[in-house]
Amino acid sequence: MAERNIPEQLAAFLQEYDLRGQELLLGFSGGADSTALLLALLAVGQPCRAVHFQHGLRGEAALADEQWCREFCCQRGTAFQSLPLQVPERRQAGESIEEAARRLRLEAWRDLSAAGRLPVLLAHHLDDCLEDLLLKLARGGNASGLCGLREYRRMGPLRLYRPLLSWRKAALEEYVRSCGVAEWRLDATNQDNSCRRNAVRNIILPQFRQAFAGDAGVQQALLALRQDADYLEAQAATALCEVSSLESWQRLHPALLPRVLRLWLEREFGQSGAPSGKLVRRLQGSLQNFRDRSVRLPLPGGEEIILERAGLQRWHPQPGIAERVWDWQNQPRLDLPECQAGLAACDPSEIPSGAVAELFDRTALPALLRVRSWQAGDSLQPFGADFRRKLQDIFSDARVPRSRRAAVPVLLAGEEIIWLPGLRRAEFARVQPGGAITAILYQPLASPSYDA
């Protein structure tokens, strides 16, 4: 047991993290650990709001837990709130029940904490840390994963505090009894050793302690892992500011890649938690074997990221350009809001300086042109060439990311592609000496010359 008693250590913890006097949220299951933390908060005069999550997994037993927690808080003048999570109904494809419950709790904490304004206190203890270490070790976790339970964690805007990590569960139970509370809520499913966490708690750790005369060595290893993880995570935070291009991602040390990826996902998506090992391995392989073809990587929840020459990007599939017919002689301007740009037909003398434009034989252009997005199999005959090239190859040569190709307009005369603005002009309607000429411009909608 630590030298200070639990209330004294809690008071020092609140002082250290400047939590004194703040409105605090407390995860309150009614178990011995969260009951101990609530009693200690009351002992040091720190008010809180106790939050009880109803996971929808244990039927009547869970409802009884909720009622006990409500009455316990009411008797002590502590604000209480119960929130249904409906884990089975809201579980995503590929998620375990435990993963879904954790995700939904974090989402709920973000909402309850007013996007991180209110600190959240959780009652994890030393035995939880040792169990978590062995579970993460079995799953192949790195140092950050093996010591994932920390005194302070920031997950996006959410601030999580765990003031009881140096205390054993038995000490917390003893403290609860010393406060005159003789019983607390017990989850009967904790005895089901088919659950891996329960097997670690009830079978593996007791046998380990018997074989090694305790678990002091594991506790020391946990402290060393936390130091290693803290250093690597600080390096990752620095590296995050420097990664942009593909090459900068490829230069990352393997120990930094998953940590930088975690921070990047948090920044881009607000996604908290370590990326899956599968995602990290796929990204590592894609970085090592990148061959100028962009690679899309799926994320839980349906989002995607894409690795391109420009680096790692959030996948923003741009809407395609709705096919339209352009009567360019009677309607010289055609707006394309899908790509925030437009086409305009004019005399060559009216081409603005710096405009993206091409000249065509006016007599060869049909009265009606077509505009659309590219389609698989599209090709054109490049200007001055006697062969055809696929648009896909033209995009690849120009390093146009796949995520942006749908927003490049394709101009057609009948079924013949005659221009990819800014990329390639076709042989079609080559200007003839002394012939009539029409210029076609491609400019942003906000361009002064376009609006003129």
LINLIN-V720878 format. One record per pair of residues at least 24 apart in sequence whose C-alpha atoms are under 6 Angstrom apart, sorted by the first residue. I is the first residue (numbers start at 1). J is the second residue. If there is no record, write none. Layout:
i	j
I	J
I	J
//
This chain:
i	j
7	40
24	48
24	119
25	49
25	120
26	50
26	51
26	120
26	121
27	51
27	122
28	52
30	69
30	185
31	184
31	185
32	173
32	184
33	123
33	172
34	123
36	172
36	176
49	79
49	80
50	80
51	81
51	82
52	82
53	82
53	83
53	84
54	83
54	84
54	85
55	85
55	86
55	87
56	86
110	158
115	157
116	157
116	158
116	159
119	159
120	160
121	161
121	162
122	162
123	162
125	164
125	165
125	167
126	165
126	166
126	167
126	168
127	168
143	225
143	229
144	229
147	226
155	272
156	270
236	260
244	311
245	310
245	311
246	309
246	310
246	311
250	287
317	403
320	373
320	406
320	407
321	372
321	373
322	372
323	371
323	372
324	370
324	371
325	369
325	370
326	368
326	369
326	370
327	368
339	407
340	444
340	445
341	443
341	444
341	445
342	442
342	443
342	445
343	441
343	442
344	440
344	441
345	439
345	440
346	439
347	438
347	439
348	439
356	441
356	442
357	440
357	441
358	439
358	440
359	438
359	439
360	429
360	430
360	431
360	437
360	438
361	429
361	430
361	431
361	437
362	436
362	437
362	438
364	429
369	412
369	413
370	411
370	412
371	410
371	411
372	409
372	410
373	406
373	409
373	410
380	417
381	426
381	427
382	426
382	427
383	425
383	426
383	427
//
